[in-house]
Amino acid sequence: MVSQERAERTRGRLLEAAAREFSLQGYSGTSLQRISRCAGVTMGALTFHFPTKPALAEAVHARGSEITREAVARTGAEPPEEPGHPLLQRVIRISHTVAALLCKEPTVRAAGRLTREGAPGPADWTDSWLPDVRGLLDQASREKELRTGVDPEIVALLLRYLILGVLDSPQPTEGCASHLARLNAVWAVLLTGLIGNAVDAAQAGDGPG
């Protein structure tokens, strides 16, 4: 039991160190040797848990996706804060939640960066939140929350690019407030085209900022 607990702690340290490195340096800029040093474990211990770099990247990606799915599920279940357009309010809150995670959570940021760079092994991190957004937008279209002629899939695609754009900041944590402020500004413009008049995106998007 003691050896199992020690192995789990070692694995956890490796995942944390790998997430930090992948989030800052990307897949190609990260080495297993650097991860082992940052985690304070030997290369032998690293390769025991993760035989290859793609295997380690896949584990980090899976954990980042899990964190994202859990946060999105909590956010999507919250009741609307303002009257009118409840489905769009949920979409806005989810976008804020995911953007904040990219700013503040290295494992989520690593998963997003691995996806954007096309790292070998990991699937698409946006699958952890984009299907929820698509579902809400499709429902919003059916229930006439969206202006006639607005394609929900195009809106979802725009949000994918918009959220992944958070990864362009070299200092995500320090710039989180400005990222979310810019996201509010984009939503104010976007909503004019989606529903014909802007709603308070800042209020609708209040979440884990």
N, C-alpha and C positions, 0 to 999 in steps of 0.2 A: 504493500500500500504506500509506504514511504517513497519507494523508487518510482511508483506511478505518479504520485503527486509532484515529485521533483521533475519528472519528464514533462508533465503538463505545464509546470512553471517555465521550464526551458522553452517549450514550444510557444508559450504565450509571449515570452521575451523576444523570441525570434520574429514572431508575427508583428509585434509592435515596432521593432527595429526595421523590419522590412517595409512596413507601411510608411514609416517616416522617410526612409530612403527613396522608395518608389514615388512618394508624393512630391519630393523635392528634386530628385535627380532623373526621374523617369526610368523606364525599363532598361534602356541601353546604357544609361549612366550609372546604374547600380550594380555593384559586384557582390558576390556571396561573401568574399573576404571582408568587405567593409561591413556588411550586415552582421557577420559573426563578431567582429570587434565591437560594434555598437551594442550588440546584445550581451556582450561579455561571456560568450561561449566559444568553444573550439569549433573548427571547421568539421571535425568528426561528428560533433553533436548536431551541427546544422544539417549535414548530409544524412544523418540518421533519421531526422524528422522530415527533411525535404531534400530528396536525392538530387534534384535539379533546380535551376533557377525558374523555369516555367512552372514547376510544381509549387514553389514558394509563392510565385506571383498569383497562381490560381487560388491558393489558400487565402491570401490577402484580399483578392478580389471577391471571393465568396463571403468573407466576413464583412467587407465594406458593403456589399449588396444586401446582406442580411440586416445590417444596421439601418440601411436606407429603407428597406421594405417595412421594418418595424415602425420607423418614424412616420412614414407615409400613411401606414394603416391607422396610427393614432391621430394624425392630422386629418385624414379623410373622414374619420368618424365624428369629429367635432361638429356641433350644430352651427349653422350660419350665425354670424354676429350682427349682420345688418339685414333689413328686409329687402327682398328682391334679389333675383339672380343667385340663388343658393348654390347651384352647381358650379357656376363660374367662381364664386367665392372660395369653394373648395379647391378648385384648380389653382387659384392664386396662392392660397395658403400652402398647398403642396409645393409650388414652385419656390416659395420662400423657405420652406423647411429644407428642401433639397439643396438650395443655394447656401443656406447657413451650414449645413453639414459639410459641404465642400470647403467652406471657409475654415471650419473649426475642428473637424474630425479627420486626422491624417489617414485613417484606414479607408474612409469614404473617398477622400481626395485621391488616394492611391488607386482605388478601384476605378474612379473616373478617368484618371490619367492613363492607366493601363488600357482602358477601352479606347480612348482617343488615339493612343499610339499604336493600337493594333498588336499589343503584346501577345506572344504565343500562349495558348492555353485558355486564358480567361474568356468568358462569354461577354456579352454587351451589358455593361453596368446600368445603362438606361432602362434595361428590362426590369429593374427593381422599382421603377416609379412611373415610367412612361405609359405602360398599359393602364394604370389607374387614371392617368390624365386623359388618355384616349377615351376610356369608358365614360368619364364625366363629360367630356366634350361631345361625344356622340349623343349622350342623353340630353345635354343642354340643347343640342340642335333639334332633337325630336320634340323637346318641350318648349321650343321657340324662345329660348334664352339667347340664342345667337341670331344675328340678322340673317334674313333669307339670302342664300347664295354663299354664305361663309362655309368653307370646307373644314370640318373638324380636323382632318388629317393634316392639312397644311398648318393649322394652328399648333398641333402637337409637334410637327417637325420644327417649326419656329422655336418652340419652347425647348426642344432638344438642343438646338444650336445655342440658344440663349443661356441655358444652364451650363452647358459645357464651356461656355466662354468664361465662366468664373475661374477656370483653371489657368487662364492667361496671366493672372496676377502672380508676381513672384513672391509676395508676402500676403497670403490669403487671410491669415488671422487678423493682422493689423488692419487690413482693408475691408473687413467684413461689413462694417456699417455702411461704407460707401458703396459696396456691391449691392446691398439690399436697397439702399436709397436709389441707385440707378435702376434696379429691377422695378421698384415702384414707379419710377418715371416712365419706363418702357411700358408697363401695364397701363398707365394712364392714357398713353397714346394708342396702345393696342385695343383697349376697350372701346375707344371711339369708333373703330372700324368694326368691332365684333357686335356691339349692341346699339351703336348710334349715339351714345353719350357716355362720358367717363364716369365711373363710380369711384369711391374712395379706395383705391388700391392699397394704400398704406393700412387702412383699417382692415380691409378684407384679408390682407396678407399677414397680419400680426401672427407671429409664431415664435419659434425658438431662435430669435435673432440675438 
